[in-house]
Amino acid sequence: MNEIQLKYGCNPNQKPSRIYMEDGSELPVSVLNGKPGYINFLDALNGWQLVKELKEATGLPAATSFKHVSPAGAAVGLPLSDKLAKIYWVDDLGELSPLACAYARARGADRMSSFGDFISLSDVCDADTARLIKREVSDGVIAPGYTDEALEILKQKKKGNYNVIQIAPSYQPAPLERKQVYGITFEQGRNELRVDEALLSNIVTENKDIPAEALIDMKIALITLKYTQSNSVCYVKDGQAIGIGAGQQSRIHCTRLAGSKADNWFLRQSPQVLSLQFADGLGRADRDNAIDVYMSDDYMDVLADGVWERTFKVKPPVFTREERKEWLDKLEDVTLGSDAFFPFFDNIDRARRSGVKYIVQPGGSVRDDAVIDACNRYGMAMVFTGIRLFHH
């Protein structure tokens, strides 16, 4: 098959719509279940590139959770601690496969943004991963294959209409890529940049100690940014993105947005949040929404009399600003990546508040010295790659 007809494009009024191979060759994807749409395929194909490269760069199974052509989360398949399993709502599933751990991490980093995601998996989807996917609100999944058991589980989702796409792992696209805007064709060479240790060798700060774990996190940050709408920055810790800021016109706004997501990820691990007692029957999405509000200055939206009873068995105490800051001060050893240079050191000041110790960015700003000085002041280690990673 070299063409798949779609119901419509980005919006229902945009017809006709299809995906096809211009050269008449076979499509590298096949639909095993459901009827994926235009945006589904955009998310699927961008996400597949991301996890394929993460697997190649780290040797670990990888997963990403995509929304509106940018990742909400990306991770490799490292084991989950009891605390992470609890905040990701998978503590009742027992020991998970490495691929399932990767998706639990990718989905769990920013569960608000991942709601209704499209999933990409680097490896054949197994039953553990399928069971995890089945219980979440999601539009579909792409993977290089599915076990028989996993496929049967996924086919039960959305009353049998869940989108399941298989991609040929051997597929290699042409070196030139094209797209049209307003009837005009744009052409460029594909971004085939290889993210490896050589790219991370130019350490420009006084602190040159970057452990192996941080180098993996740098790779995750850069590969995630490679498929995130620019401007973008990415905070990473322990093998997973914990905050992604995408598509902002100002880099400091990216840094603040992604930093606030990283902070929320860590606040979910606080004793105040872990001790919340939710009302019986409250779904995961409602719990996520309640936690998000509880951790903010709008906490009275869920704690007011006559309101909290709908969410909690026992009214929790206010999680004060002082308590939140005290807990966030414990966040450390975070890696921050940027798809282009930091033009001002205010980005470094903001990054420090979210526990950043390692930074990877292209460099090349006329204010590089000021940014390096800020890193030296905080004892951070920073790498200049010399390569920009814009994605549009």
Disulfide bonds with the S-S distance in Angstrom:
none
